[in-house]
Amino acid sequence: MEPEENNIFEIHNNETPDLHEHYNFIVDKGQSLLRIDKYIQMKIENATRSKIQESVKAGKVLVNEKTIKSNYKVKPMDNIQVFFDNPPREVEITPQDIPIEIVYEDDDIIVVNKPAGMVVHPAYSNYDGTLLNALTFHMSKSDLGKPKTPFLVHRIDKNTSGLLLIAKSDTMHARLAKQFFDHTTERKYIALAWGDFKEEEGTIRGNIARCPKDRRVMCIFEEGGEIGKHAVTHYKILERFGYITAIECQLETGRTHQIRAHMKHIGHPLFNDDTYGGDAILKGTTFTKYKQFVNNCFKIIPRQALHARSLGFTHPRTNEKMHFELELPQDMHDVMAKWRAYGENGY
């Protein structure tokens, strides 16, 4: 089944989990020189030149595995790949009346505070109860029941809480996604990580790709190497609790599990991150009371301690600088208070 028109060419950005190839064309030997947008428009039903051009600019169309400019002319035997953020044959998003916290909304965008535990997008094994199901209902309700499609500009993991930006049209989505692609947005996260950092701030660099032995986990590879995608995370210390540390992470790129994988790579897995080994007692004493204390903390925050606290971008229509910042969610606030009291008073 071909994707519907409004799903074609959702522009890639640096917060997507992975790109998914939807089309792959090998240009015929007898093909004359032709602009890439005209060529793809002939190949994909309902694709408009403007959407194709925006996709090319956002790096979502590759020729011979390289990004190209929108005026590129295809040549015989070129290998053209077209990628979407979502897997092929993705399930239809049905409206569901699920409560969501709207931080900001206008005619073009929505900023939401996603709670931990909510899946962002329907996919295999998660067909409903997602943020997009809730947003589809919300947008349809606000427009007299007319079907509306929310466009994710970026994503965060199911068990990560915090700010997400959604566009209300593919045009606004393309403009916003270009900002993510060009690294002109600002995203800061608060995390709790195991261990006491030696430095007050630092930068982690290393390509990210799925681990060969476990595709659910991301591994770090040599920066600039052929394996993985370029990834950079800046961090600084906010508060030290002895055996764990509160840090602020600023994303320069936004790869799948970037903060979680980078912190694991430098020996500081996020607190209670069961995917990257943070759900074990990695630092501290052997006393039974300490173990009970940590387990009680795990119960307070039964997820990785990661929160998307702030988000800055330029409004896609007005060009106004937008900035949003959230308080810590209750579970992170409570577990930090518990560690603070432990450091001050002991168990």
C-alpha positions in Angstrom: 0.0 0.0 0.0 1.3 3.4 -1.0 1.5 6.0 1.8 -1.2 8.7 1.8 -0.2 12.1 0.5 0.0 13.8 3.9 2.4 11.2 5.1 4.8 11.5 2.2 8.1 13.4 2.9 7.8 14.0 6.6 11.2 15.7 7.0 13.9 13.9 8.9 15.5 15.5 11.9 18.1 14.6 14.5 15.7 13.4 17.1 14.3 10.5 15.2 15.0 6.9 16.3 16.1 5.8 12.8 15.3 6.6 9.2 13.2 3.9 7.4 13.7 3.4 3.7 10.4 3.6 1.8 11.6 3.9 -1.7 14.7 2.8 -3.6 15.2 3.6 -7.3 18.0 2.7 -9.7 17.9 5.3 -12.6 17.6 3.7 -16.0 20.7 3.6 -18.2 18.9 5.7 -20.9 17.7 8.4 -18.5 18.5 11.9 -19.6 19.7 14.5 -17.0 16.6 15.4 -14.9 16.2 17.4 -11.6 15.8 15.1 -8.6 12.4 16.6 -7.6 10.9 16.0 -11.1 12.3 12.5 -11.2 10.9 11.5 -7.8 7.6 13.2 -8.6 7.2 10.8 -11.6 8.0 7.8 -9.4 5.9 8.4 -6.3 2.2 9.0 -6.5 0.8 12.1 -4.8 4.3 13.5 -4.1 4.5 17.2 -4.7 7.7 19.0 -5.8 7.6 21.3 -2.8 7.5 18.3 -0.4 10.3 16.6 -2.3 12.5 19.8 -2.2 12.0 20.2 1.5 12.9 16.5 2.0 16.1 16.9 -0.1 17.1 19.9 2.0 16.5 18.0 5.2 18.8 15.1 4.1 16.0 12.6 3.7 16.7 11.8 0.0 20.1 10.2 -0.7 21.8 9.6 -4.1 24.4 7.0 -4.0 24.3 7.1 -0.2 25.1 10.8 -0.1 23.0 13.9 0.6 22.4 16.2 -2.4 21.0 19.7 -3.2 17.5 20.2 -4.5 18.8 21.1 -7.9 20.7 17.9 -8.3 20.2 16.2 -11.7 19.9 12.4 -11.7 22.2 10.5 -14.0 21.9 6.9 -15.4 22.4 4.2 -12.7 22.1 6.6 -9.8 20.8 4.9 -6.7 18.1 7.1 -5.1 16.8 6.3 -1.6 13.8 8.0 0.0 13.5 7.8 3.8 10.6 8.4 6.3 10.8 8.8 10.0 8.2 6.0 10.4 8.4 2.3 9.3 6.6 1.3 6.1 3.0 0.2 6.3 2.6 2.0 9.6 -0.7 1.5 11.3 -3.4 4.1 11.0 -3.6 6.5 13.8 -7.0 6.5 15.4 -8.2 9.4 17.7 -8.4 8.5 21.4 -9.6 10.6 24.2 -6.4 10.4 26.4 -5.5 13.3 28.7 -2.4 15.2 27.6 -0.7 18.3 29.0 -0.6 21.1 26.4 2.2 23.5 27.3 1.6 25.7 24.2 -0.6 25.7 21.2 -1.5 27.9 18.2 -2.7 27.3 14.6 0.6 25.8 13.6 2.3 24.0 16.5 1.7 22.2 19.8 4.2 21.8 22.6 3.3 19.0 25.0 4.7 17.6 28.3 4.8 13.9 27.6 4.6 11.8 30.8 7.0 8.9 31.3 5.4 5.6 30.2 3.6 7.0 27.2 4.6 5.7 23.8 5.0 8.5 21.3 3.8 6.8 18.1 1.8 3.7 17.2 3.9 0.8 16.1 4.0 -2.9 16.2 2.8 -4.1 19.7 1.7 -0.5 20.5 -1.2 0.3 18.3 -3.1 2.6 20.7 -2.8 4.6 23.8 0.1 6.7 22.3 0.7 10.4 22.3 -0.2 10.6 18.6 -3.5 8.9 19.3 -4.2 11.5 21.9 -3.1 14.4 19.7 -5.2 13.2 16.8 -8.3 13.3 19.0 -7.3 16.7 20.5 -6.8 18.3 17.0 -10.0 16.8 15.6 -12.0 17.9 18.5 -10.7 21.5 18.2 -11.7 21.6 14.5 -15.3 20.4 14.7 -14.4 16.7 14.4 -12.6 17.0 11.1 -9.8 14.5 10.8 -6.4 16.1 11.6 -2.9 14.7 11.4 -0.3 15.7 13.9 3.3 15.6 12.6 6.0 14.7 15.1 9.0 16.9 14.7 11.2 14.8 17.1 10.7 12.0 19.6 11.7 10.9 23.1 11.7 7.4 24.5 8.7 5.9 26.1 10.1 6.1 29.6 11.6 9.6 29.2 9.4 12.5 30.2 9.3 16.1 29.0 8.8 18.5 26.1 7.9 17.4 22.6 7.2 19.6 19.6 4.4 18.7 17.1 3.5 20.4 13.9 -0.1 20.7 12.6 0.7 20.5 8.9 3.3 19.0 6.7 4.5 22.4 5.7 5.1 23.5 9.3 6.7 20.1 10.0 9.2 20.6 7.2 10.2 24.0 8.4 10.7 22.8 12.0 12.5 19.6 11.0 15.0 21.6 9.0 15.9 23.5 12.2 16.6 20.2 13.9 18.6 19.0 11.0 20.6 22.2 11.0 21.2 22.1 14.8 19.6 25.5 15.3 17.3 24.2 18.1 18.2 24.0 21.7 17.3 20.9 23.8 18.4 20.3 27.4 17.7 17.3 29.5 18.0 16.6 33.2 19.3 13.2 34.2 20.5 11.2 37.2 23.6 9.1 36.4 25.5 6.5 38.4 28.8 7.6 39.8 30.7 10.8 40.8 32.0 12.6 37.7 35.6 13.8 37.9 35.0 17.0 35.9 32.3 19.7 36.3 31.4 19.5 32.6 32.4 17.6 29.5 31.5 16.5 26.0 30.9 13.0 24.7 31.6 12.2 21.1 31.1 8.9 19.4 29.1 7.5 16.5 25.9 5.7 17.5 24.5 2.6 15.8 22.5 -0.5 16.9 24.6 -3.1 18.6 25.2 -6.1 16.4 24.3 -8.6 19.2 21.2 -6.8 20.4 19.3 -4.5 18.1 17.3 -3.0 20.9 20.5 -1.4 22.3 22.6 1.4 20.8 26.4 1.1 20.9 29.1 3.7 20.5 31.6 3.5 17.7 34.7 5.5 16.6 33.9 9.1 15.9 34.2 9.8 12.2 34.2 6.1 11.4 32.1 4.3 8.9 29.8 2.7 11.5 27.0 4.7 13.1 25.8 8.3 13.0 27.7 11.2 14.3 26.6 12.1 17.9 27.7 14.7 20.4 26.4 15.3 23.9 27.5 18.1 26.2 26.9 17.7 29.9 27.5 19.7 33.1 27.1 18.8 36.8 24.1 20.2 38.6 24.3 18.4 42.0 26.5 15.6 43.4 24.9 13.0 45.7 28.0 10.9 46.1 27.0 7.6 44.4 24.8 9.3 41.8 25.0 12.7 40.1 22.4 15.1 38.7 23.5 16.4 35.3 22.2 18.6 32.6 22.7 17.3 29.0 22.5 19.5 25.9 22.1 17.7 22.6 24.2 18.8 19.7 22.7 15.9 17.7 19.8 13.7 18.6 20.3 10.1 17.9 18.3 7.1 19.3 19.0 6.7 23.0 21.9 9.2 22.6 22.2 10.4 26.2 21.5 6.9 27.6 24.1 5.3 25.3 26.7 8.0 25.7 26.5 7.9 29.5 26.8 4.1 29.5 29.8 4.5 27.3 31.7 6.7 29.7 30.8 4.5 32.7 27.9 6.5 34.1 24.6 4.7 33.1 21.4 6.6 33.9 19.8 5.7 37.2 17.4 2.8 36.8 17.9 2.5 33.1 17.2 -1.2 32.6 18.3 -1.2 28.9 21.8 0.1 29.7 22.5 -1.5 33.1 21.4 1.3 35.3 18.8 -0.7 37.2 21.5 -2.4 39.3 23.4 -1.0 42.3 26.5 0.1 40.5 28.0 2.4 43.1 27.9 2.6 46.9 28.4 0.3 49.9 27.7 -3.3 50.6 25.5 -2.6 53.6 22.0 -4.1 53.5 20.4 -0.8 54.5 22.1 0.9 51.6 20.8 -1.7 49.2 17.3 -1.3 50.6 17.6 2.5 50.2 18.6 2.2 46.5 15.8 -0.3 45.8 13.3 2.1 47.4 14.6 4.8 45.1 14.1 2.5 42.1 10.5 2.1 43.2 10.1 5.9 43.3 11.3 6.3 39.8 10.6 2.9 38.0 12.2 4.2 34.7 15.4 5.8 33.5 15.9 9.1 35.3 15.8 11.3 32.2 13.6 14.4 31.6 13.5 16.7 28.5 13.4 19.9 30.5 13.8 22.7 27.9 13.2 23.3 24.2 14.1 26.3 22.1 13.3 26.8 18.4 12.1 29.4 15.9 8.4 29.6 15.1 8.0 28.1 11.6 5.5 30.9 10.5 6.3 34.0 12.5 10.1 33.4 13.0 9.6 34.3 16.6 12.1 32.8 19.0 10.3 30.3 21.2 11.6 28.8 24.5 9.9 26.4 26.9 11.1 25.0 30.2 9.5 22.5 32.6 9.8 21.7 36.3 11.1 18.3 37.2 8.5 15.6 37.2 7.4 14.4 40.6 9.3 11.1 40.5 12.6 12.8 39.7 12.0 15.5 42.3 11.3 12.9 45.0 14.2 10.6 44.2 16.6 13.5 44.2 15.3 14.7 47.6 15.7 11.2 48.9 19.4 11.1 47.8 20.0 14.6 49.1 18.7 13.6 52.5 20.7 10.4 52.4 23.9 12.4 51.8 23.1 14.9 54.6 21.8 12.5 57.3 22.8 9.0 56.2 20.2 6.2 55.9 
